[in-house]
């Protein structure tokens, strides 16, 4: 298991990623939008849809869908995020149908890396950065992943 110093450094790194994701997400999908609102972006490697699924007083549920051109067997990447208003953090709670990985893994499934939770959130951070850098907002009817 982790030693205490490594655990606090890893937790600090994870929280910094949550805060970065939140700051970027608020710019791309403002908190003022109503539940069901959707923003579609075009990137060089595919299209990304950000959908506000649920609004609550202290948090939102957001879906991120990344459709990539490719073979028919390749499914889109789908994420669900919980955006916490009071903590100014956003974390991935679902990755392509896989539920979230708890911070302290009591029984770690063999297929998951020790830092799986951080990897999911680091991917989100890179995707949101790319959306801010070069994403082009599409008209509402131009993009449909279903």
C-alpha angles and dihedrals in degrees: 000000000000120000116237096256094049091048094054092046091049092047091049090051091048093050091048088054091049090052093047091049091050094051092050095043093052089057093049099038109023119216090234092073121105124246110277093034115139134196119195123200133190119218130178091256101040147312128294127203121198113195127183100220101176137009124204132167094262105021145020133213113225130187121209119194122185114195113193126189107247145099119337092245091061107093122209117263109251127190134178119207134194110216111201111203099192095048095037089228134126123194136183108249098172130030116192091325095318111123122231122288113237116238096241107041110211094181110015115206110234093238094058124083118227090249097041093126091053092046092055091049093044089054089052091049091053093046093050091047090053090048090053093045102045110356117127116210109235127211111267096254098044098083132049124163096188 
